[in-house]
């Protein structure tokens, strides 16, 4: 009986010694959720609509200027330093127009000219782990700041440009589609303080952007 007991004791001690290594091997072989190791770069192309919430200027005794809703496009590059936090750079563009509203004496309403809407921001993004779909959904929110530039063209508006500081905040969700392909939907508020170079009229601006896009995330 001593011999079988010795063999059993030897096997028990051997398995005990291999247990940590076996558990590590099992952990390595277990597939991770899409959210699991998401550090590194990410690139998104975006398109959607920009909706200003107020007039660009309101001039006493004259007429206000508004930028009607228009298309918006752009892109963002983000580096995820951890599973929860990333820092990104975003660029946005809209080929917008200008319209007069509330016309004064002798001034009709209508299109005043063309303009270009350009914005560049640096964003800090925080994503939330999703308990559903094995982490395939990534809700997130973003805060950041940068510059907005408006370039004006048209007979009623002299050719000029204005560059203003801008703050931004956004909420959205990313959806894992394929290996490195993600879909993204976002609602973004862009706030800036515009001062007209022609009339010195000033106005706090809130421009809302609703965008969707597809992106690549390096794994």
C-alpha positions as CSV (number, residue, x, y, z in Angstrom):
1,X,0.0,0.0,0.0
2,X,2.9,2.3,0.5
3,X,3.8,2.4,-3.2
4,X,0.3,3.4,-4.5
5,X,0.1,6.0,-1.7
6,X,3.5,7.4,-2.7
7,X,2.4,7.6,-6.4
8,X,-0.8,9.4,-5.4
9,X,1.1,11.8,-3.2
10,X,3.5,12.5,-6.1
11,X,0.7,13.2,-8.5
12,X,-1.1,15.4,-6.0
13,X,2.0,17.5,-5.5
14,X,2.7,17.7,-9.2
15,X,-0.8,18.9,-10.0
16,X,-0.7,21.4,-7.2
17,X,2.5,22.9,-8.6
18,X,1.0,23.1,-12.1
19,X,-2.2,24.7,-11.0
20,X,-1.1,28.3,-11.2
21,X,0.4,27.8,-14.6
22,X,-2.7,26.0,-15.8
23,X,-4.9,28.8,-14.6
24,X,-2.7,31.4,-16.3
25,X,-2.9,29.4,-19.5
26,X,-6.6,29.2,-19.3
27,X,-6.9,32.9,-18.8
28,X,-4.7,33.5,-21.8
29,X,-6.9,31.2,-24.0
30,X,-10.1,32.7,-22.8
31,X,-11.3,35.1,-25.6
32,X,-11.7,38.7,-24.4
33,X,-14.7,40.9,-25.1
34,X,-14.3,43.5,-27.8
35,X,-13.9,46.1,-25.0
36,X,-11.2,44.1,-23.3
37,X,-7.9,45.4,-24.7
38,X,-9.0,48.6,-26.4
39,X,-5.9,50.7,-25.9
40,X,-4.2,52.4,-28.9
41,X,-5.3,54.5,-31.8
42,X,-8.8,54.9,-33.3
43,X,-9.9,56.8,-36.5
44,X,-13.4,57.8,-37.4
45,X,-15.0,59.5,-40.4
46,X,-18.2,61.4,-39.7
47,X,-21.1,63.0,-41.5
48,X,-24.4,64.5,-40.4
49,X,-26.2,67.8,-39.8
50,X,-25.3,71.0,-38.0
51,X,-28.2,72.9,-36.3
52,X,-27.5,76.4,-34.9
53,X,-29.7,77.1,-31.9
54,X,-29.7,80.9,-32.1
55,X,-28.9,83.8,-34.5
56,X,-25.3,84.6,-35.4
57,X,-26.0,88.2,-34.6
58,X,-28.9,90.4,-33.6
59,X,-28.4,94.1,-34.7
60,X,-30.7,96.7,-33.3
61,X,-32.6,98.5,-36.1
62,X,-31.2,96.3,-38.8
63,X,-31.6,92.6,-39.2
64,X,-30.3,89.5,-37.5
65,X,-28.1,86.9,-39.3
66,X,-28.7,83.2,-38.9
67,X,-26.9,80.2,-40.2
68,X,-29.6,77.7,-41.3
69,X,-29.1,73.9,-40.7
70,X,-26.7,72.3,-43.2
71,X,-24.6,69.3,-43.7
72,X,-21.5,68.7,-41.6
73,X,-18.6,66.3,-42.1
74,X,-15.3,65.6,-40.5
75,X,-13.1,63.1,-38.6
76,X,-11.6,62.3,-35.3
77,X,-8.4,60.5,-34.2
78,X,-8.4,59.2,-30.7
79,X,-5.7,57.5,-28.6
80,X,-7.1,55.3,-25.9
81,X,-4.6,55.4,-23.0
82,X,-6.8,53.0,-21.0
83,X,-10.0,51.1,-21.2
84,X,-11.9,54.1,-20.0
85,X,-10.1,57.3,-21.1
86,X,-8.9,58.6,-24.5
87,X,-7.7,61.9,-25.9
88,X,-8.6,62.9,-29.4
89,X,-8.3,65.5,-32.1
90,X,-11.4,66.4,-34.2
91,X,-11.9,68.5,-37.3
92,X,-15.4,69.5,-38.6
93,X,-16.5,71.4,-41.8
94,X,-19.8,72.7,-43.1
95,X,-20.4,74.6,-46.4
96,X,-23.1,76.7,-44.7
97,X,-25.0,79.8,-45.9
98,X,-26.2,83.0,-44.2
99,X,-29.7,84.3,-44.1
100,X,-31.2,87.6,-42.8
101,X,-34.0,87.4,-40.3
102,X,-36.3,90.1,-38.8
103,X,-35.3,92.6,-41.6
104,X,-35.4,96.3,-40.9
105,X,-36.7,99.2,-43.1
106,X,-35.9,98.5,-46.8
107,X,-34.2,95.2,-46.2
108,X,-35.7,92.0,-47.3
109,X,-35.1,88.6,-45.9
110,X,-33.3,85.9,-47.7
111,X,-29.8,84.5,-48.4
112,X,-27.0,87.0,-47.8
113,X,-24.1,84.9,-48.9
114,X,-22.1,81.8,-48.5
115,X,-19.8,80.8,-45.7
116,X,-17.5,78.0,-44.4
117,X,-17.8,76.6,-41.0
118,X,-14.5,75.1,-39.7
119,X,-13.9,73.8,-36.2
120,X,-11.0,72.0,-34.5
121,X,-11.1,70.6,-31.0
122,X,-9.1,68.5,-28.6
123,X,-11.4,66.1,-26.7
124,X,-11.2,64.0,-23.6
125,X,-13.5,61.0,-23.9
126,X,-14.8,58.7,-21.2
127,X,-16.4,55.4,-22.3
128,X,-18.6,53.2,-20.2
129,X,-18.4,49.5,-20.2
130,X,-21.6,47.9,-21.5
131,X,-22.9,44.8,-19.7
132,X,-24.8,43.7,-22.8
133,X,-23.6,42.1,-26.0
134,X,-20.2,41.1,-24.6
135,X,-19.1,44.7,-24.6
136,X,-20.0,45.3,-28.2
137,X,-21.7,48.6,-27.2
138,X,-19.7,51.5,-25.9
139,X,-21.6,54.5,-24.6
140,X,-19.4,57.5,-24.0
141,X,-19.3,61.2,-23.3
142,X,-16.8,63.8,-24.3
143,X,-15.6,67.3,-23.2
144,X,-13.1,69.5,-24.9
145,X,-12.2,72.8,-26.4
146,X,-10.7,74.4,-29.5
147,X,-11.3,77.0,-32.1
148,X,-14.2,77.8,-34.6
149,X,-13.5,79.7,-37.7
150,X,-16.2,81.3,-39.9
151,X,-15.4,82.5,-43.5
152,X,-17.9,84.7,-45.2
153,X,-18.5,85.3,-48.9
154,X,-21.3,87.2,-50.7
155,X,-22.5,90.5,-52.1
156,X,-24.3,91.5,-48.8
157,X,-21.5,90.3,-46.6
158,X,-17.9,91.4,-47.1
159,X,-15.3,88.7,-47.5
160,X,-13.9,88.2,-44.0
161,X,-13.3,85.6,-41.4
162,X,-13.6,85.3,-37.7
163,X,-11.9,82.9,-35.3
164,X,-13.4,82.3,-31.9
165,X,-12.7,80.0,-28.9
166,X,-15.1,77.1,-28.6
167,X,-16.1,74.6,-25.9
168,X,-17.7,71.3,-26.8
169,X,-19.5,68.4,-25.1
170,X,-21.0,65.3,-26.6
171,X,-22.7,62.0,-25.8
172,X,-22.8,59.0,-28.1
173,X,-22.4,55.3,-28.6
174,X,-20.0,53.1,-30.5
175,X,-21.1,49.7,-31.9
176,X,-18.7,46.9,-32.7
177,X,-19.5,45.6,-36.1
178,X,-16.5,43.5,-37.4
179,X,-13.0,42.8,-36.3
180,X,-11.7,46.4,-36.2
181,X,-14.8,48.2,-37.7
182,X,-17.0,50.3,-35.5
183,X,-20.1,52.4,-36.0
184,X,-20.7,55.6,-34.1
185,X,-23.7,57.9,-33.5
186,X,-23.2,61.2,-31.6
187,X,-25.0,64.3,-30.4
188,X,-22.5,67.2,-29.9
189,X,-23.0,70.8,-28.6
190,X,-20.4,73.4,-29.7
191,X,-20.5,76.6,-27.8
192,X,-18.6,79.7,-28.9
193,X,-18.7,83.5,-28.5
194,X,-18.9,85.3,-31.8
195,X,-18.0,89.0,-32.3
196,X,-18.7,90.5,-35.7
197,X,-15.7,92.1,-37.2
198,X,-18.0,94.4,-39.2
199,X,-20.5,95.6,-36.6
200,X,-18.9,94.5,-33.3
201,X,-22.2,92.8,-32.4
202,X,-21.6,89.8,-30.2
203,X,-23.5,86.6,-29.6
204,X,-23.1,83.4,-27.6
205,X,-23.5,80.6,-30.1
206,X,-24.7,77.0,-29.5
207,X,-24.4,74.8,-32.6
208,X,-25.6,71.2,-32.3
209,X,-24.1,68.5,-34.5
210,X,-25.8,65.2,-35.1
211,X,-23.5,62.8,-36.8
212,X,-22.9,59.1,-37.7
213,X,-19.8,57.5,-38.9
214,X,-17.6,54.5,-39.3
215,X,-14.2,54.0,-37.8
216,X,-11.2,51.7,-37.5
217,X,-9.7,50.7,-34.2
218,X,-6.2,49.2,-34.1
219,X,-6.1,46.0,-32.0
